[in-house]
Amino acid sequence: MACDITSGRKVPCKNSLAGTSKVFFINHVEKPFTVVDGVATAINPSIDAVFQYDLSGEGNSLAQSMVSDKTAGTTVNTQTLTLALQRISKEDNHQFNLLAYGFPTVVVKDRNGLYHAIGTSEGVDFTVAPTTGAAKADFNGYNLTGTATEGALAPILSETAVTALLALVSEGEEE
């Protein structure tokens, strides 16, 4: 049977770090990556720009929940990206409006150096919640929650795909 498991897994070393360090937004294109056995091996040549956001702090994560239903004969993976981006600005308001209106694919770099591609079939839907905070030391910025549903876990980019992705990063304005 084509869906039989093909290997086992040992307990890994305790040298892993949780969290994410960067996200990369890609405007919607059909089939943004070539995926083979859960690995994104190449990037779609029609992609001409990638937008990098550096992350800091503990409020950034990617969670996936794959659920199979034998009665329906389906498997759905819900991918949830949570981002906390400091400081509100008029420029970011504009970009996050566009993000919410669009169907972006997102690549998430975790703190172990793996790049996960989410929303590869229909894009990621974003909720954008800016907050000024109340006390002077409160968080001031954007809480973004992105959700996508796919038929499999997020593919991890190969070294070749990572190199191609990074070559397409558009430089943003720094304040």
Disulfide bonds with the S-S distance in Angstrom:
none
